[in-house]
C-alpha cells in the first residue's frame, strides 16, 4: 500500500520520464512545486519505491525509471486523461465528417493520423460479423491465363484474389468452376465456407478438373480467411523503431517479428471488454516485452466492427494517447453506409 506521498512521487517520476526519456533523480523532483519535500526525504521514498518494485535503477544513471509494476499502478490509480488532447479531435472529425471519403480511405487516413500525432505504431483490425453471408462470386478476366476472383458478402465487404489459370485449361473452365461453387455458397455464413468448399470439391463433376480445382480451392480459402481476420490498416512502424528503446538491433528484430507474425491477434479486444492496456511483460510476446499495447473495440454497424491497436514504448504518453484513441473508436460509427 503506497502512501499519499509515494503516490505523488511515483506519478511525478513516470510523467517526467515519459516527457524527458531520462532517468529521474531527486534533484529534478525538488523543482516541482507540489513536491515540497527535502532531497533526503525524496531519496528515501524513491529507495522504498525501488525496493517494492515500482521503480528501478539503470546502469548509466543514479536516477530511477518506472518498472512495469509502476506503470500498472499508475494506470490503475494515478492516471488522468489530458483534456488538452481535445484540440486534436478536429483533425479526426475532418476525416469522418467528409462524405466523399470512402470507408477504406477514411480508415487508412485515421490510422496515419493517430500514428503521426503519437509517434507510435497503429493498426486497425476489422472483424467480420458471424451474420455476414456470401452474396456472390465474380470473375474479372485480366489476361488469357489470369483473372481476379471477387467474393462479395451481404454486408457489402469485398475480398479479391488473383488467380492464374494453369496450362491445359481456359478462362471458360474457370468461369464454369466458379459458377459451381457460387451456387453452393450463396447465402451461407463465411464461417461455413471451408466445409462447403470441401464437400463441393469431392463431387464428381468438380473432381474431373482435379488439378485446377485444387488451385482454385487454395485461392478461395485464402480469400475467405482474410474475411475472417478482417481488413487491416496500419502505420507508424518506422516511427516506433525510432524510439530510443528499440535502437538495439536484436530488440528491433524481435519487435518486427512480433508484429509480422500476427502475434497481435492475441491483443484483439473482445467487443464487450472495452479499452485494454498491456504493459511490458504483461504482453506474452518477447518482442513486445518493452512495449505498451493499447487496444479498444470500435463499432460501425452490426456487421462491421473491429479493434484499434496502438503500440509504443512502456513510457507511452498514456494521458494523451488513450483519450485520442477512445475518441477515434467512438467516431467510427460515422462510417456507416459508406
N, C-alpha and C positions, 0 to 999 in steps of 0.2 A: 504494500500500500504506500503510494507516494504521498509525501506531504504537499501542502499547497505551494511551498517554496520550491520544492523539487519539480513540481509540475511547471511552474513558471520558468525555471531554468532549462528544463528539457525542451519546452516549447521554443524558447529563445534560441537554443543551440540548433535545433532542427531547422527552424526558419532562417537562421543566419547561414547555416551550411548550405541550404538549398540555393540561397542567393549568391554566396561567395565562392562555393565549391572548395573552401579551405577549412581545415580543422579549426575548431573554435576554442580559444583559451579564456581564462578568467578575466584577462585584461579587456578583451572585447566585450564581455558581459557587463563589466562595471560601467561601460559607456551608455548602457541602456537605462533610461530614466525609471523604468518600472522594476529594475533590479537594484534597489538601493541597499546592497549588502556589501560587506567588506570583501576584499580579494581572498582573504583566508577562508571566509565562510563559503564563498563560491567554489573555491578549490576543494574544500571538504565535501560539499554537496556533489560536485562533479565526480569525485572519487567514489562516493556512495552510489551514484547512478551507474558508474562503470562496474562496480563490484556486483551490483544487482542486475547487470546485463542490459541496461537501457542505452549505455554509451560504450564506445570502445576507443582505444588509442591507435594511432597509426605509427608506423616505424619512422616516419620522417618528420614528425612534429610532436610537440608536447601537448597540443590541443586535442580535443575529442571530436569524434563524429558519431552520429546516431547508429545504433545497431538495428537489425530487423525488428527486434523486440521493441526498441524505442519508437521506430516508425509506426508499428502496430498500435502501441499505446497512444501515440499522437492521433492516429486516425480514429480511434475509438473514443477518446476522451478530451482531446485538446483541439482538434481540427475545426476551423470555422471557415465557411466559404467566403471568398473575397468578392464583395459586391462590385468592385471596380471592373471585374471581367465583363459586366453587363455592357460596357462600352463597345465590346466586340460583337454583340448579338446582332447588330445592324448588318454586319457582313454575312451572317448566317441567313438573315431574313432576305437579303438581296438575292440569294440563290433560290431559296424555297418559294419566294413570292413571285418569281419570274415565270409566267405561264408558258413562255416559249422555250424553256429548258426542259428536256425530257428527263424522265426519272433516272435513266442511266447517267446522263451528263450531270445531273444535279448531285447524284451520289459521288461521282468522281470529283466534282468541284468541292463538295463539302469535306471529303477526306483530305484533299490537298489543302484546303483552308485550315482545318484543325492542325495538320502537321506543320504548316507554315507558322501558325500562331504559337504553337507549343515547342516546336523543335524535336518532336518525338515521332515514333512510328505509329501510324494509324491504319487500321484495317476495318472495313465494313463487310461483314459476312452475312449474306442473305440466307434465309431458310425458306423452304417451300412447305406450305401447309399440307397436312395429311389429306385435305379435301381436294387438292389440285388433281385434275384428271386430264388424260391425253385427249386433245381435241382433234389433232390430225398430224400426219407426217407428210412432208413435201420434199420433192427432189428438185433442185435447181442445177441443170447441167452447166458445166463450165467449159469442158473440152470433151473430146470423144471418149476419153478414159478417166474423166474427173468430174465430180459433182459435189454439191453441198446438200447434206441431209438436214432439214429443218424439223424440229419437234416443237409443237405448239400445245400449250395447256389451256384449259378454260379460264385460267386466271390472267391470260394474256402474256405469260412468260414464254420466251423462245430460246431454245438451245440449238446450236448448229455444229455440225461435224463434217469435215471434208472427207470424201470417200474416193478411193482410187479403184477403178474397175480393172481386174486382172485380165491377162491375155486369155482369149478364148470366149470372153463374154462381151456383151454390148450394153449400151445405155438402156435399151428396151428390157434387157434381163433385170437390170437394177430396178427399173420402174415397176416391173411385174412383181418382183420380190417385196418391194416396199409396200405395194398395194395389199399384198397378202398379210403383212404384219399390221398394216394400218387398220384393216377391218377387225383384226383380233384385239387390238389395243384400245380402240376407240371407247371412251367413257370410263376407262379403268384408272384407278389411282396410280400415280407414278411409283408408289411403293410396291405395287403388284407386278410391275413390268418385267422384272428379271424372270419371275416364274412363268409369265405368259410367253416371253421370248423362248424360254427353254422348251415349253410344250409345243409351240408352233414349229420350232426348228426340228422337232422329232417327226413331224408329219411327212409322209412320203413325197408329196408334191414339192416340198421345200428341200428335202434331203437329196432330191435329184440334182440340186445345184450345190452340192456339199461344200466344195472348196470356196465358192463365192459366198454362201450364206454364213460360213464361219467368220469371214472377214467382216461382213455386214453386222453380224451379231456383236462382234467386239466393238465396232464403231458405235453402235447404238447403245450398248451398255455404258461405254464411256460418257456418252452424251447424257444419259439418264442419271448417271452418278453425279454429274455436275449439277443436275437439278436437285438431287438430294443434299448435296453440300451447299447449294446456293451460290449465287454470284458473289465474287469477292472483289472489292476495290481496295487498294492500299497505296500508301505514300509515306515517305519520310525515313526509309531505311538508312539512307546515307546520312541524314541528319542525326539519327540515333547513333550511328557508328562514329560520328564526330564528337560525341560526348567523351569527356576525359576517362570515364570508367572503362571504355571499350577500345582504347588505343593499343592495348596488348593484342598481338596477332591471334593468339590462341583463344582469348576471350571473344574476339571478333568472329572467329570461325565458328565457335560454339553457338553464338547468338544467331548468326546467319542460318546455321543448321537447324536450330530450334524453330525458326520461322519457316524455312523452306520445307521442312519435313512435316509440316502441318501439325506440330505438337500443340499449336494454339487451339486446335479443336477442343482440347480439354478445358479451355478457358471460355468456351461459348456459354453465355449466360442462359440459364433456364428462364423462360419468358415470365415466370412468376416470381423470380427472386430479386429482380431489380439490380441496382448497382452492386458490383463486386470489386474489391481491391485485393490483389495478392501481392505480397511484398517479399522480395528476396527469395529465401529458401522455402517459402510457402508455395512457390512455383515448383512443380515436380521436375521440370526440365533443368538440367545442369546449365544449359545455355542461358536460362532466364534467372539464374540464381542471384544476379546483381541487378535485377530489374523489378520495377513495379508494373503490374499489368492491371489496367482498369478496364472493366467490361460492363456494358449496360445494354439491355434489350431495347429494341425500337419496334413500333407497330405502324405500318402504313394502312393496312386493312386486314381483314380476317385471313386473307390468303397470302399476305405479303408482310413478313416480319423478319427480324434477324438481330444481330448483335454488333455493336460498335466496340472495337478493342483499341486500347492505347497502351503502348509500351514505352517506358522511359527508364532512366536510372532510378534506383530506390530513393534518391533525393529529388524525385519529381516534385514539381510545384503543385501539390495537391489542391491548395486553396484556389488556384486559378483554373486548373485543367478540369477538375471534377464538375464545377458548375457549367463550364463550357460544353462538356460532353453531354451533360444532362439536358441542356437547352437544345442541343442538336437532336438528341434522341426524341425529345418531346415534339420537335418541329417536323420530324419525318412524316407525320401524318398528312402534311400538306402535299405530299407527292401522290396521294391517292388520285386515281383517274388519269394519271399521266401516262 
